[in-house]
Amino acid sequence: MDGHAFLRETAALIASGWCCGAEARNSSGSAVEASDPSATAWSLRGALAVVSDRPDGGVDALRDALWGISGVIPDSELDGWNNAAGRTQGDTLQMLTHAQTSLDANPPPDTGWSSPGS
C-alpha cells in the first residue's frame, strides 16, 4: 500500500462513520478503541490507526499519508484538528482528498530507508 491508498482506505472508514472526542465509537455512541470490532465510527487518528494495523498498512505508507495531511492542515495535532468546533465528516473527507493532491504536488522526501517488508 502506498500513501495514496492509505489515504483512500482512511477515507473509506470515515465515510462509513466519523466521530470526534474519541478514537472510535460504537453504534450506541460509546467511546471504544479504534480496533474494537464494535466500532462503527472513527476519528481521523482512529481511522489512521486502523489502516496502519492492516497487514499491508506499513510505516512507509503511514508516513507518506501523514506527509500529505501535513500539506493540507496547519494543526500538527490530529485530534485537535478532528475535534475542532464545527468540524464535520464532510470536512474530514474533503481534507483527505486534498491530502492526496498535496502528496502528488509535494512528494515526501526520500529518507533513504524502508521499513522491513517494503
N, C-alpha and C positions, 0 to 999 in steps of 0.2 A: 504494500500500500504506500502511495506517495502522499505528500501534503495535501494535494487537491482531493484525493479520495478520502483522506482523513476528515477534511472539512465537509465533504458531501455526506459522509456517514454521521458526523456530528449533527449536521443539519437535519438528516432524516430522523434521528432520535428526537430532536427538539420539535420537529414538525408533528411528531406523534404525541408530544406532550411537553410543555415547558413549565418551569416553576421558578420561583425566587425564594430566598430565605432559607434554602436547604439545598444540598447536593441533588436530592431527588425526593419525590413524594409518591405515595401510593394512591390508589383510587379514592380513598377516604380523605386524602389531603394531609396525612401524617408524614412527617419527615422520615426518610429511610436512607440507607446507604445507596450510593449510585448503582452499585452492582446487585442490590437486593432484587430478587426475582419479582417481588410485588411492585416494584417501581413502575409508574406509568407516566411520569413527567420528570424532566431533568433540567437543572440549571446549566449554564454554559460550561462551568467547571465540571459538573457531574457528567455531562454528555462526553466531554473530552476524556474524562477518566474511564468511562465505559469503553469507548472506542480504543483507547490506548491499552486496555486489558485484553483486547481480542488478539488471537494468535498472529494475525497479520498487521496489527497496530504498529508496533515498533517505535522506538525512541526517535529515530530519524524522521519518521512521518509526523510524529507529535511536534518535534522541534520545528519542522517546516510549517505545520499548521499554525503554531503559535507565532512564527515569524509573519505569516500572512495576517493574522489577527492583529499583531502589533502595528502593522501598517495602516490599520483602519480605526482602531480605538485608542484614545490617548491614555486611558487608565490601565496601568500595568496590573492592577488588582482585578482579576476576572470577576470575583464575587461582587466587588464594588460596582463594576460596570453592569453586571447582570441584575443586581438588586436596586439599581438607581430608581428613584421615584419616577413613575410614568413609563418605565421600560416595559415592552410588550414582547410576546412571542414573535410577532412580525418584525420588530426591530432586530431581534436576535437572528432570525433567518436572513434578513437583508444584510446584516453585518457579515454573516458567514459567506454570503455570495460575494460581497465586496472584498472579503479576505482572500478569496480565490483569485480575483482580479489583481489584488495587491501582490499576491505571490507570483503571478505572471509578470507584472511590471517591475518588481523588485525581488528577484530570487534571493534566497538566503545565501550568505557567504559560504564558501567551501571551507569546512572546518578541518579537512584533511583526515578525518576519522569516520568510521562507520561503526554502528553497533553490531555485535555478533549476529550473524544471520542476514545481514543486509546485502 
